Every structure is written in structure tokens, then in C-alpha cells.
Amino acid sequence: MFVIHVQVQVKPPFIDAFKKACIETAKESIKLEGIVRLDIVQQQDDPSRFILLEVYRNRDVPLRLKETSHYRDWRDKVLPMMAQPRKSTFFTNIYPDEKNWV
């Protein structure tokens, strides 16, 4: 599996709007075949910082996701909410593997 951690820092006045936009988009995105999970986590000691944890069956799925209208709408909506450009880090899943995913 292919895992992406997207680090986002949001301008404080937009925290609630950012969370709402992410949840709405995740609910649509998870319907796309090949997406295992999409988690939105907020840092406890700095609520303006988020990690979007994305798990895909393969490297092609995120490219298909970026072609959807709901992803493009999300991207355009949250861009002005960000305090700085988002940063993505890419991982290969070691364990659990697809057969043992909980």
C-alpha cells in the first residue's frame, strides 16, 4: 500500500471551516475504489496543525483522486485557509499488510 501524510497548518480563524471542508471531501473521496482510509487528525498542543493520513492500494489512486471535482473544489476552498503550503511525505506500508489491515 501507498501512504501519504499531508501536513497542514491552518490560519486560526479558519480551523473550523477547514475541518468541515476536509470531512465533506473525505466522505466523498473514500467512495473511490482503491482508497483504504482517509484520516484527518488535529495536533493537540497546536490546533492549527493537521495531518491528513491517506492510505491507498497503489500509487495510481491519488492521481485519480486529484482528477475528481470534489477534490479540486476542496483544494481551491482550503488554499486561502492555510498559513503555509501543505507538505506531503510519502511512505510504503510495511505492516499490517493488506491481508491483515484492521
C-alpha positions in Angstrom: 0.0 0.0 0.0 0.9 3.6 -0.5 0.6 6.1 2.4 0.8 9.9 2.4 1.0 12.2 5.3 -0.1 15.7 4.4 1.0 18.3 7.0 -1.2 21.4 7.0 -1.0 24.5 9.2 -4.3 26.5 9.1 -4.8 30.1 9.9 -6.6 30.1 13.3 -9.8 31.8 12.2 -10.3 29.1 9.6 -9.8 26.0 11.8 -13.5 25.0 11.9 -14.1 25.7 8.2 -11.0 23.7 7.3 -12.2 20.7 9.4 -15.6 20.9 7.8 -14.2 21.1 4.3 -11.9 18.1 4.9 -14.6 15.9 6.4 -17.0 16.7 3.5 -14.3 15.8 0.9 -13.2 12.7 2.8 -16.7 11.3 2.8 -16.8 11.6 -1.0 -13.3 10.5 -1.6 -13.5 7.3 0.4 -16.0 6.1 -2.2 -13.3 6.0 -4.8 -12.0 2.4 -5.5 -8.5 1.9 -4.1 -8.7 4.2 -1.1 -8.2 2.3 2.1 -8.6 5.1 4.5 -8.5 8.9 4.9 -7.9 10.2 8.4 -8.0 13.8 9.5 -6.1 14.4 12.7 -5.5 17.6 14.6 -2.5 18.3 16.8 -3.5 18.5 20.5 -1.0 21.2 21.6 -1.4 23.3 18.4 -5.0 23.1 17.0 -3.9 24.9 13.8 -1.8 21.9 12.7 -3.3 18.9 11.0 -2.2 15.7 9.4 -4.2 14.2 6.6 -3.4 10.5 6.6 -4.1 8.9 3.3 -3.8 5.1 2.6 -4.2 3.9 -1.0 -3.9 0.4 -2.6 -1.4 1.7 -5.1 0.3 4.9 -6.3 -2.2 5.5 -9.1 -5.2 6.1 -6.8 -4.1 9.5 -5.5 -3.7 10.7 -9.1 -7.3 9.6 -9.9 -8.5 11.3 -6.7 -6.9 14.6 -7.8 -9.0 14.4 -11.0 -12.3 14.4 -9.2 -14.3 17.6 -8.9 -14.8 17.3 -5.2 -11.0 17.1 -4.6 -10.4 20.2 -6.9 -13.2 22.0 -5.0 -11.6 21.2 -1.7 -8.1 22.2 -2.9 -9.4 25.6 -4.0 -11.5 26.2 -0.9 -8.8 25.4 1.7 -5.9 27.0 -0.1 -6.5 30.5 1.4 -7.1 28.9 4.8 -3.5 27.6 5.0 -0.9 29.5 6.9 1.8 28.0 4.7 1.8 25.5 1.8 0.9 22.0 2.7 3.7 19.4 2.8 3.4 15.8 1.7 5.5 12.9 2.9 5.3 9.5 1.1 5.5 6.1 2.7 5.3 2.4 1.8 3.3 0.4 4.2 5.2 -2.5 5.9 2.8 -3.9 8.4 0.0 -4.6 8.6 -0.3 -5.6 5.0 -3.5 -5.6 3.1 -4.5 -9.1 4.3 -4.0 -8.0 8.0 -5.4 -4.5 7.8 -7.5 -3.7 10.8 
